[in-house]
Amino acid sequence: MENMMAPTPNKFDVFFWHQRDLYHELKPCRFAIIVTAVGALIFLWVDEGTEVLRAMAEPGSVAGLPNWVRWSACFAGLFVWCMANWYSARVLLYFKFPGGQESGSHPTGVWKTLHGLTRAQLPRILGAAPMWLVGISLLNALRTYERATPTWPWLLGFGLLCIAGGFALWGALIIRRRILDGGRAGAQGEQARRGTSLDASYRSLSELEPGTKRALLIIAIFCLLAVVAFTIHPLFFADKIGTGAVLMFAAASWVFAGSALVYWGSWHRLPVISFLVVWVALCSLNNDNHRVRTLPRERLERIPISKAFAQWSAYINRKYANRPVHPLYIVATEGGGIRAAYWTATVLGTLQDHDSSFADHVFAISGVSGGSVGAAVFDALVADSTKTGEFAKRGQEVLGTDFLSPAMAAMLYPDFLQRFVPFPIPYFDRGSWLEKAWERAWRETAVNEGGPSTNRFAEPFLDLWQRKNVDYVPALFLNGTSVEVGNRLIASNLLIDGNFLDAEDVTAKLLPQKQHGERRQPRIDTPLSTAAHNSARFTYVSPAGRFDEDGSHIVDGGYFENSGAATALDILRELEKELCRDKNGSLGLIVPKVIMISNDPLGIASGSRRLSQSKSTLREAKQHKPPTFLVDTLAPLQTLFSAREARGSYAQREITLEQQNVCDPVARSLALGRMDPKGVYFFSLAPATVPLPLGWMLSNGAAKAMQDEMYDKGLSSSISSSSSRTWNQLAMARVIGCLEGTGLALENAPSSERR
């Protein structure tokens, strides 16, 4: 009677029942689908993913390895990913797990054929999808170049090869099944010829065909070897095969491990995935393994800026007694990952190569994120007594290394496993492996240059200023951000005292509580690599660092402001106080000047350039467009990011104005007029011939483009609109002219520079 009273389902109900049943039938394949979708996001939408593939196609080598080695490893990982996708989906669809939802649609006709085709073809499509998305990403990379380059045949060839390989694999999987099942008679043979799947009937893995079991075992061995190798030493093994192969093997490992969990949980009717999510959340209460690395050291008295200024003045007046006026340079270099690091080392290294007295006249360098890494490299080169003419080259060689592969290997393997362990394992910290990659790059570069193998980046940070054979090394101010408070955390060889507004001293946070009264006598230090990394804890790639003493955390300095100008402004104001107190002229005729290094191709902070129509500029400018998608939801986040950039631009403009208010305006304006009518020098990138990434890996083309832009070459020299060009050569000539006391004629300068 109840059935007679049940309403007759309409066509919409039947349609959604079919969709529901199809979803539940294909649900066991979800890990392969999700990982493939994430891979598509990385390689097709994230610039750094495209950069990984582009770097392998460009001429030259990355990290000293021939590109064919990395291509071979990448294709091997890609093939394993394809096989993991196909086999995991195919095998899981063979099983009818206990307690599975019964079909409510009873498909017939077209729906029955659709269900069968989907079950048969989805594993094959998933198997070919990684090749397709990598091929499309390679072809998409062609669109990112401003004009034809020698690289395009390789990108085009490899892209088409991957796409064709995907179709070939898809066809081979179809033919394989028809060959194996073609001899079957009756309904089974007809079903096989139509390409549909047989009904799921397996109840355990032991019932699978021997060939299928062997294939699963081989894939499991490959994935297990990747886990073991990258967990034991991500720096060594990842460096051998490159970031592309690391990502491919990680995708295969996740698909295989996730599918195994789906099988086990479905067979035992347990919510394994939900349990693991809860377990990871519980483990996170006590497994933070991202502690800031420390080193013991002897007592070292750090001095305030005022005393350091007096010592610098005495040193500079003694060493350059023949120069009546002494410029004092404060450098502010902004963040931006490897792009900022490479550009900072290029600018400072080139200035030092043109005039060996430049480093002596740099009083302090305030860096953020990648700018801090570049500044640390420059100071380390000074401390190592690098020959004039070798600074830019050495810095570029150190930072031209692939740092992304060990960082990604550590993040996707040991640090991922750490999330499931309820106690911290510092060895698994992905941040420490990035630091070790910088340390290795420094050591290998020194050896490659024919010099002794030094370990400068692994040595204590404060040891930079304890070199017996070096008279002077510029002070460093490496800016991080406090997670708990949101203010600046500054690592420096000088004291961070009350003259730095709302800022804390990183060295003081390293000390045990009982030593807090001995701030001038630290017994604990960090490696130079860690000091730079604390300022460059790039979002998600590098984790928040934890201080053992109070459990607080430090992240990228760009969260507070990304230019480094805020700290540079504090330094400038303190120097102005000392200049005003110098009534008898004991400090000498010193003129503070500011060098700002921006790696933003838009040149927003300079206030002298507008947007051009180049591809790279338009790509950079997308983040400044008015939002249209989920405005109510995403507006707060976009505002936070925009406000961060605005604080940097504000600080840069403020320090420009402050520099013009140097004490004793009459005497110093005369000196400034003899040297240069402008006291702020702005070095910046412009639209380049190739995209300039923000991650931790540079392609050879991106590195070459930044080298060219130091000399205003490349795309910036060919843009018709002068408002989109750089004047790095003019800024460099002014800096060198001030050092030599010769000044610089400005008759040929662009009108925007004469303002």
Beta strands, then each sheet from edge to edge (+ up, - down):
strand 1: 61-62
strand 2: 65-66
strand 3: 295-296
strand 4: 326-333
strand 5: 362-368
strand 6: 475-482
strand 7: 488-492
strand 8: 503-505
strand 9: 524-525
strand 10: 545-546
strand 11: 553-556
strand 12: 590-598
strand 13: 680-684
sheet 1: 1+ 2-
sheet 2: 3+ 9-
sheet 3: 8+ 7+ 6- 5- 4- 12- 13-
sheet 4: 8+ 7+ 6- 11+ 10-
end
